[in-house]
Amino acid sequence: MATYREQRGFHVDTVARGVRLTVLNEAIALPVAAAVTWLTQPSSLPYLRRLFKFAATYHIDLSRLNLAQVARAALYLGGAGLLLTANRLLNKWSSNNWAPCRRGEWQDWTREVVVVTGGSSGIGASVVQGLLRRNPRTRIAIIDFAPLSWTPPPGVLGHNLRYYQADLSKPEALRAVCSRVRKELGHPTVLVNNAGLARGYGILDGTYADVEITLKTNLTAPFLMVKEFVPNMVRHDHGHVFNVCSMSAIMPPPDIVDYAASKAGVQALHEGLAMELRSRYKAPHVRVTNGVFNFIKTPLLGGKPSQPQFMAPLLHVDTVGEAIVNSLYSGYGGVIYLPGIMRYISMIVSRFLSLSRSILPLFTDFAPQRAAPEWVFQFAIKSATSHLTVGFKGRQKVDEMGGLLHEAREQPREAREPREARESTEPREAKEPREKEAKERRESREDRGSRRQSRSARR
């Protein structure tokens, strides 16, 4: 599934879509193959002469055309188109437990309650805006730590659109905000796990807090959001969970390895949740979708990746937002790749290289982990991502305990939890271990910095 909004330029998806709609379109190629095959028969000789004569009026010489080869080529192209269509249908129905949407399901979005994490800007804001454009009365809850960076339509905010400020890296804050959503809007039927952050440090450079806040926000929070809202979806056998993943889960770039690891966990969450909904909870109509996206021009990305923009374009945020909204309105789950060509590339490569997984262990003790020999992964993936220059820099301020600090900008009173109330109710014995651990981390960082300075001075 892919959006028809172009990513601000000419790229591989544009070419692939044109080829798929023409050359690899079985509705065109197979009739052409049948017609050309019929023209090769002796009974069609009068019609063939008329065709040659008609072409000659436009100075087109068809006398050297090998009709048998043309028919064979059209047949192969039509067969390839049929295989692509069959693959798409099998992907769709197997991902949705072979259960079509029931009558009237996903038709009236005034009955749906949507939760979008990270909806203050970027992808989440584009999703919320797209949903409001389609149905301004859709009940939507935005959960984010940052304030809204866009202005909702008049008369919407505070009514069917609610903004909740919460640090999703803290389970107690997450539990509290989910309770408020259920109380004020009702039980959500759609969950978009979009909130994410990247600190932009190497594995050895970032602090403990940088790693903790990344994994808690990007991976732990989606798990807990699922635990909060999916049980009611299971009870009614109706719902949709959309997880925003990344190509970095497959090809981790440097300096955001913790981010890539968290997105790999989100991919496992998508696959595991789909299995459990089908086999354990018997909820075939609860849909699960995973969005595997390339780099997107959002506030998370500070620069422009040094990758070929034709093969892997920098996605526009509205391209991704439109694809997510289209997926939700379709009523079916699955996996969305953007750029869309990555679906077919990954499919072809995995099928071709998976032979090594079954053949090589018969002759050696080598057991590849990624459906390909390790040297293939080294050259094809690691060498490609090691030279990427990606400007991922953390915008949020992180405290020593792996949480987010409030920004200097004043937040709405009803959207924040008073810090004084938390401090006054927290016992002293609960604060002391954290203060001691924070002090030790500061001393450890200062010690590492002094050692680096001494080494540079000796050099």
WORATA-V763690 format. One record per pair of residues at least 4 apart in sequence whose C-alpha atoms are under 8 Angstrom apart, sorted by the first residue. I is the first residue (numbers start at 1). J is the second residue. D is the distance in whole Angstrom. If there is no record, write none. Layout:
I;J;D, I;J;D
This chain:
1;323;8, 1;327;8, 1;335;8, 1;336;6, 1;337;7, 1;340;7, 2;323;6, 2;336;7, 2;337;7, 2;338;7, 2;340;6, 3;319;7, 3;320;8, 3;322;6, 3;323;5, 3;326;8, 5;319;6, 5;322;8, 6;10;8, 6;14;8, 6;319;7, 7;11;8, 7;313;7, 7;314;7, 7;315;5, 7;316;5, 7;319;6, 8;315;8, 8;316;7, 10;14;6, 10;310;7, 11;15;7, 11;309;7, 11;310;4, 11;311;6, 11;312;8, 11;313;7, 12;16;6, 12;310;6, 12;311;5, 12;312;8, 12;339;8, 12;341;7, 13;17;6, 13;339;6, 13;340;6, 13;341;6, 14;18;6, 15;19;6, 16;20;6, 16;341;7, 17;21;6, 18;22;6, 19;23;5, 19;24;6, 19;25;8, 20;24;5, 20;25;6, 20;81;8, 21;25;5, 22;28;7, 23;28;8, 23;29;7, 23;77;7, 24;29;7, 24;77;6, 24;78;6, 24;80;7, 24;81;5, 25;29;6, 25;77;8, 25;78;6, 25;81;5, 26;30;5, 26;77;7, 26;78;4, 26;79;7, 26;80;8, 26;81;5, 26;82;6, 27;31;7, 27;78;8, 28;32;6, 28;78;8, 29;33;6, 29;74;5, 29;75;7, 29;77;6, 29;78;5, 30;34;6, 30;74;6, 30;75;6, 30;77;8, 30;78;5, 30;79;8, 31;35;6, 32;36;6, 32;71;7, 32;74;6, 33;37;6, 33;70;7, 33;71;4, 33;72;7, 33;73;8, 33;74;5, 33;75;5, 34;38;6, 34;71;7, 35;39;6, 36;40;7, 36;67;6, 36;68;8, 36;70;7, 36;71;5, 37;41;7, 37;67;7, 37;68;7, 37;71;6, 38;44;7, 39;44;5, 39;45;7, 39;47;8, 39;48;6, 39;67;8, 40;44;7, 40;45;8, 40;67;7, 40;68;7, 41;45;7, 44;48;6, 45;49;6, 46;50;6, 47;51;6, 48;52;6, 49;53;6, 50;54;6, 51;55;6, 52;56;6, 52;61;8, 52;62;6, 52;63;7, 53;57;7, 54;58;7, 55;59;7, 55;60;5, 55;61;7, 55;62;7, 56;60;5, 56;61;6, 66;70;6, 67;71;6, 68;72;6, 69;73;6, 70;74;6, 71;75;6, 72;76;6, 73;77;6, 74;78;6, 75;79;6, 76;80;6, 77;81;6, 78;82;6, 79;83;6, 80;84;6, 81;85;6, 82;86;6, 83;87;6, 84;88;6, 85;89;6, 86;90;6, 87;91;6, 88;92;6, 89;93;6, 90;94;6, 91;95;6, 91;334;7, 92;96;6, 92;332;8, 92;333;7, 92;334;6, 93;97;6, 93;98;5, 93;99;7, 94;98;6, 95;274;8, 95;333;6, 95;334;5, 96;100;8, 96;284;7, 96;285;7, 96;287;7, 96;332;6, 96;333;6, 96;334;7, 97;278;7, 97;284;6, 97;285;8, 99;284;6, 99;285;7, 100;285;8, 101;105;6, 101;285;7, 101;331;7, 101;332;8, 104;108;8, 105;331;8, 106;329;7, 106;330;8, 106;331;6, 108;112;8, 109;135;7, 109;137;8, 109;138;6, 110;135;7, 110;137;6, 110;138;5, 110;139;7, 111;138;7, 111;139;8, 112;138;7, 112;139;7, 112;188;7, 112;189;6, 112;190;7, 113;138;7, 113;139;5, 113;140;6, 113;141;8, 113;185;7, 113;186;7, 113;187;7, 113;188;5, 113;189;5, 113;190;6, 114;138;8, 114;139;6, 114;140;5, 114;141;6, 114;188;6, 114;189;6, 114;190;5, 114;191;6, 114;192;8, 115;140;6, 115;141;5, 115;142;6, 115;143;7, 115;188;7, 115;190;6, 115;191;5, 115;192;6, 116;124;6, 116;128;7, 116;140;7, 116;141;6, 116;142;5, 116;143;6, 116;191;6, 116;192;5, 116;193;7, 116;194;7, 117;124;7, 117;142;6, 117;143;5, 117;144;6, 117;192;6, 117;193;6, 117;194;5, 117;195;5, 118;123;8, 118;124;5, 118;125;8, 118;142;7, 118;143;6, 118;144;5, 118;145;8, 118;194;6, 118;195;4, 118;196;7, 119;123;7, 119;124;4, 119;125;5, 119;126;8, 119;127;8, 119;128;7, 119;142;5, 119;143;7, 119;144;6, 119;148;8, 119;194;8, 119;195;8, 120;124;7, 120;125;5, 120;142;7, 120;144;6, 120;146;6, 120;147;6, 120;148;4, 120;149;6, 120;150;7, 121;125;5, 121;126;8, 121;148;7, 121;149;6, 121;150;7, 121;298;8, 121;299;8, 122;126;6, 122;298;5, 122;299;7, 122;317;6, 123;127;6, 123;194;7, 123;298;7, 123;317;6, 123;318;7, 123;320;7, 123;321;6, 124;128;6, 124;194;6, 124;195;8, 124;321;7, 125;129;6, 125;150;8, 126;130;6, 126;317;7, 126;318;6, 126;321;5, 126;322;8, 127;131;6, 127;321;5, 127;322;7, 127;324;7, 127;325;6, 128;132;6, 128;140;7, 129;133;6, 129;152;8, 130;134;6, 130;321;7, 130;322;7, 130;325;6, 131;135;6, 131;136;7, 131;138;7, 131;325;7, 132;136;4, 132;137;7, 132;138;7, 136;156;8, 137;160;6, 138;160;7, 138;161;8, 139;160;5, 139;161;6, 139;185;7, 140;160;6, 140;161;5, 140;162;6, 141;161;6, 141;162;5, 141;163;6, 141;164;7, 141;181;7, 141;185;8, 142;161;8, 142;162;6, 142;163;5, 142;164;6, 143;163;6, 143;164;5, 143;165;6, 143;166;6, 143;177;8, 144;163;8, 144;164;7, 144;165;5, 144;166;6, 144;167;7, 144;168;8, 144;195;7, 145;165;5, 145;166;5, 145;167;5, 145;168;8, 146;165;7, 147;165;7, 147;411;7, 152;156;7, 152;157;6, 153;157;8, 155;159;7, 156;160;6, 156;161;6, 157;161;5, 157;162;6, 157;163;8, 158;162;5, 158;163;8, 160;185;8, 163;415;7, 164;177;7, 164;415;6, 165;415;5, 165;416;6, 166;173;6, 166;174;7, 166;177;7, 166;415;8, 166;416;7, 167;173;6, 167;174;7, 167;403;7, 167;404;7, 168;173;7, 168;174;5, 168;216;8, 168;217;6, 168;221;6, 169;174;8, 169;213;6, 169;216;5, 169;217;5, 169;220;8, 169;221;6, 169;402;8, 169;403;6, 169;404;8, 170;174;6, 170;216;8, 170;403;7, 171;175;6, 171;221;8, 171;224;8, 172;176;6, 173;177;6, 174;178;6, 174;221;8, 174;224;8, 174;225;8, 175;179;6, 175;228;8, 176;180;6, 177;181;6, 178;182;6, 178;225;8, 178;228;7, 179;183;6, 180;184;6, 181;185;6, 181;186;7, 181;187;8, 182;186;4, 182;187;5, 182;188;7, 187;229;7, 187;232;7, 188;229;6, 188;233;8, 189;229;8, 189;233;6, 189;238;7, 189;239;5, 189;240;6, 190;239;6, 190;240;5, 190;241;6, 190;242;8, 191;226;8, 191;229;8, 191;240;6, 191;241;5, 191;242;6, 192;241;6, 192;242;5, 192;243;6, 192;244;8, 193;222;6, 193;225;8, 193;241;8, 193;242;6, 193;243;5, 193;244;6, 194;243;7, 194;244;5, 195;217;7, 195;218;7, 196;214;8, 196;217;6, 196;218;5, 197;214;6, 197;217;7, 197;218;7, 197;259;7, 197;300;7, 197;394;7, 198;214;6, 198;256;7, 198;258;8, 198;259;6, 198;300;7, 198;392;6, 198;393;7, 198;394;6, 199;206;8, 199;210;6, 199;214;7, 199;256;7, 199;392;7, 199;393;5, 199;394;4, 199;395;8, 200;255;5, 200;256;5, 200;391;8, 200;392;5, 200;393;5, 200;394;6, 201;205;6, 201;206;5, 201;255;5, 201;256;6, 201;393;8, 202;206;6, 202;254;7, 202;255;4, 202;256;7, 202;257;7, 203;255;7, 203;257;7, 203;258;7, 206;210;6, 206;211;7, 207;211;7, 208;212;6, 208;400;8, 208;402;7, 209;213;6, 209;398;7, 209;399;7, 209;400;6, 209;401;6, 209;402;4, 209;403;7, 210;214;6, 210;398;7, 210;402;7, 211;215;6, 211;258;6, 211;402;8, 212;216;6, 212;402;5, 213;217;6, 213;398;8, 213;402;5, 213;403;6, 213;404;8, 214;218;6, 214;219;8, 214;258;7, 214;259;6, 214;262;7, 215;219;5, 215;220;6, 215;258;7, 215;259;7, 215;262;6, 216;220;5, 216;221;6, 217;221;5, 217;222;8, 218;222;7, 218;259;7, 218;262;6, 218;263;7, 218;266;8, 219;223;7, 219;262;5, 219;263;7, 219;265;6, 219;266;6, 220;224;6, 221;225;6, 222;226;6, 222;243;8, 222;266;8, 223;227;6, 223;269;7, 224;228;6, 225;229;6, 226;230;5, 227;231;7, 229;233;7, 230;234;6, 230;239;8, 231;235;6, 232;236;6, 233;237;6, 233;238;5, 233;239;5, 233;286;7, 234;238;7, 234;239;8, 234;277;8, 234;281;7, 234;282;8, 234;283;6, 234;286;7, 235;283;8, 237;283;5, 237;284;7, 237;285;5, 237;286;6, 238;283;8, 238;285;6, 238;286;5, 238;287;8, 239;285;7, 239;286;5, 239;287;6, 240;286;6, 240;287;5, 240;288;6, 240;289;8, 240;328;7, 240;331;8, 240;333;8, 241;286;8, 241;287;6, 241;288;5, 241;289;6, 242;288;6, 242;289;5, 242;290;6, 242;291;7, 242;324;8, 243;266;7, 243;270;7, 243;288;8, 243;289;6, 243;290;5, 243;291;6, 244;266;8, 244;290;6, 244;291;5, 244;292;7, 244;293;8, 245;249;7, 245;263;5, 245;264;8, 245;266;6, 245;267;7, 245;290;6, 245;291;5, 245;292;5, 245;293;7, 246;250;8, 246;260;8, 246;263;6, 246;291;7, 246;292;5, 246;293;5, 246;294;6, 246;295;8, 247;251;6, 247;252;8, 247;292;6, 247;293;6, 247;294;5, 247;295;8, 248;252;4, 248;253;6, 248;259;8, 248;260;5, 248;263;7, 248;264;8, 248;294;8, 249;260;5, 249;261;6, 249;262;8, 249;263;5, 249;264;4, 249;267;8, 250;264;7, 251;381;6, 251;382;7, 251;385;7, 252;256;7, 252;257;6, 252;260;5, 252;261;8, 252;385;7, 253;257;7, 253;260;8, 253;385;5, 253;386;6, 253;388;7, 254;385;7, 254;386;6, 254;388;8, 255;392;8, 256;260;6, 256;392;7, 257;261;6, 258;262;6, 259;263;6, 260;264;6, 261;265;6, 262;266;6, 263;267;6, 264;268;6, 265;269;6, 266;270;6, 267;271;6, 267;290;7, 268;272;6, 269;273;6, 270;274;6, 270;288;7, 270;289;7, 270;290;6, 271;275;6, 272;276;6, 273;277;6, 273;288;8, 274;278;6, 274;287;8, 274;288;6, 275;279;6, 275;280;8, 276;280;5, 276;281;6, 277;281;5, 277;282;6, 277;283;5, 277;284;7, 277;286;7, 278;282;5, 278;283;6, 278;284;5, 287;331;7, 287;332;6, 287;333;5, 288;332;8, 288;333;5, 288;334;6, 289;327;8, 289;333;5, 289;334;5, 289;335;6, 289;336;7, 290;334;6, 290;335;5, 290;336;6, 291;324;8, 291;335;6, 291;336;5, 291;337;6, 291;338;8, 292;335;7, 292;336;6, 292;337;5, 292;338;7, 293;320;8, 293;336;8, 293;337;6, 293;338;5, 293;339;7, 294;312;7, 294;313;8, 294;314;7, 294;315;7, 294;338;6, 294;339;7, 295;301;8, 295;305;8, 295;313;8, 295;314;5, 295;315;6, 296;301;7, 296;314;6, 296;315;5, 296;316;6, 296;317;6, 297;301;6, 297;314;7, 297;315;6, 297;316;6, 297;317;6, 298;317;7, 300;392;6, 300;393;7, 300;394;7, 300;395;8, 301;390;7, 301;391;6, 301;392;5, 301;393;7, 302;390;8, 302;391;5, 302;392;6, 302;393;6, 303;390;6, 303;391;4, 303;392;7, 304;314;8, 304;389;8, 304;390;6, 304;391;7, 305;314;8, 305;388;6, 305;389;5, 305;390;5, 305;391;7, 306;387;8, 306;388;5, 306;389;6, 306;390;7, 307;312;7, 307;388;7, 308;312;6, 308;313;7, 309;313;4, 309;314;7, 312;339;7, 313;339;7, 315;319;7, 315;320;7, 315;338;8, 315;339;8, 316;320;7, 317;321;6, 318;322;6, 319;323;6, 320;324;6, 320;338;8, 321;325;6, 322;326;6, 323;327;6, 323;336;8, 324;328;6, 325;329;6, 326;330;6, 327;331;7, 327;332;7, 327;333;7, 328;332;7, 328;333;8, 336;340;8, 337;341;8, 337;342;6, 337;343;6, 338;342;7, 340;344;8, 341;345;6, 342;346;6, 343;347;6, 344;348;6, 345;349;6, 346;350;6, 347;351;6, 348;352;6, 349;353;6, 350;354;6, 350;371;7, 350;372;8, 351;355;7, 353;357;8, 353;371;6, 353;372;5, 354;358;7, 354;371;5, 354;372;6, 355;359;6, 355;371;8, 356;360;5, 356;361;8, 356;368;8, 356;371;7, 356;372;6, 356;373;7, 357;361;7, 357;367;7, 357;368;6, 357;371;5, 357;372;7, 358;362;7, 359;363;7, 360;364;6, 360;366;7, 360;367;7, 361;365;6, 361;366;6, 361;367;6, 368;372;6, 368;373;5, 368;374;6, 369;373;8, 369;374;8, 370;374;8, 370;377;8, 372;376;6, 372;377;7, 373;377;7, 374;378;6, 375;379;6, 376;380;6, 376;381;8, 377;381;5, 377;382;7, 378;382;5, 378;383;6, 379;383;5, 379;384;8, 380;384;6, 381;385;6, 382;386;6, 383;387;7, 384;388;7, 396;404;7, 396;405;7, 397;404;6, 397;405;5, 397;406;8, 397;407;8, 398;402;6, 398;403;6, 398;404;5, 398;405;6, 399;403;5, 399;404;6, 399;405;6, 400;438;6, 400;441;8, 401;434;7, 401;438;7, 411;415;7, 411;416;7, 412;416;7, 417;421;8, 418;422;7, 419;423;6, 420;424;6, 421;425;6, 422;426;6, 426;430;7, 426;431;7, 427;431;7, 428;432;6, 429;433;7, 430;434;7, 431;435;6, 432;436;6, 433;437;6, 434;438;6, 435;439;6, 436;440;6, 437;441;6, 438;442;6, 439;443;6, 440;444;6, 441;445;6, 442;446;6, 443;447;6, 444;448;6, 445;449;6, 446;450;6, 447;451;6, 448;452;6, 449;453;6, 450;454;6, 451;455;6, 452;456;6, 453;457;6, 454;458;6, 455;459;6
